[in-house]
Amino acid sequence: MTITKRRLLEGGAAAVAASLFAKASWSRQRGSAADTAWPTKAVRILVGFPAGASPDLAARAVAEPLSRLLHQPVVVENKPGASGNTVAELVAKATDDHTIGALINGNLTIAKLLNPSLPFDPEKDFAPVGLIGTAPLVLVVSGSAAGKTAAEQLLWVRNLAGAARYGTPGVGTVGHLGMELIKSRAAITAQHKPYTGNPQVIAGLLANEVQLALLPPGLAMPHIASGKLKAIGVTSPERSALAGELPTLRDADVRGADLEIWTALAAPAAMKPAAVARLNAALVEVISSPDVSQALLKTGWQAQPGSPDMLAKRMRADTTRLGGVIIMKGIRSES
């Protein structure tokens, strides 16, 4: 049994106690440039999703300012496939110290638990660099749901019992695992209906094929504003600037279902520690700047400057939380 699986079976999610990482001072870094020659050529940021997808937008928001700080081109390359795991494998196996990835939760946490045949291990094959941005998901119900408050809408779902269905963009996605977590915490019974993407999930909600779902705020908010969908709450521990004044699930007395999606920079485990440290310092300075922070917010991300250790702790906590769902439900994905 692997260390990860033993940890998952023995206990619940480990608490992440980390204070906000202080903004790095790049001027001090320049003084040690002779000792840290990296980078010596263009840096490639691989993205496992098409241009215009959320992780791609996050990577492009930081690429140009990183280039200015690192004094080398920083180039974003899209290589879509397998929910980002195609790129995760390329990054894990890269040997040139200049190939990194803009990876999402699934690639850096639960990928191996969902598909043991994947040729990389999130625990062993990556050097965490730092978070770029995080975002909550919004638990929504169809506009026809009875009740005005979150408690009343949750009661409506419970009363549907086995007739309720929830939509997701696929097996093993955060939307799928998050809904299974919420079901267990909110005493909801609902069957899973996978779609090919979130736009199709929304179409299913509007057609009453499914009655609830977890959606990114950027997709959910216009339909909530129009009254076509109703919001129960956001999955983050606190209210989010990305979701207006929507309450949290905690406000609706749904405890233990905190969850966020995120994009982070990660390097191959073999990358030199000095290079990882320099890249992190530049990344922290970039996403701490008001211009980049606002650019990220417009693309659906809240900037999250932090250390490699903070990202590593986030990876472990998410692996524990969602991995427990995977093991209990026996969920497997081929991607």
Beta strands, then each sheet from edge to edge (+ up, - down):
strand 1: 43-47
strand 2: 74-78
strand 3: 99-104
strand 4: 126-136
strand 5: 138-142
strand 6: 165-168
strand 7: 191-194
strand 8: 212-215
strand 9: 229-234
strand 10: 260-268
strand 11: 302-303
sheet 1: 2+ 1+ 3+ 10- 4+ 11-
sheet 2: 7+ 6+ 8+ 5- 9+
end
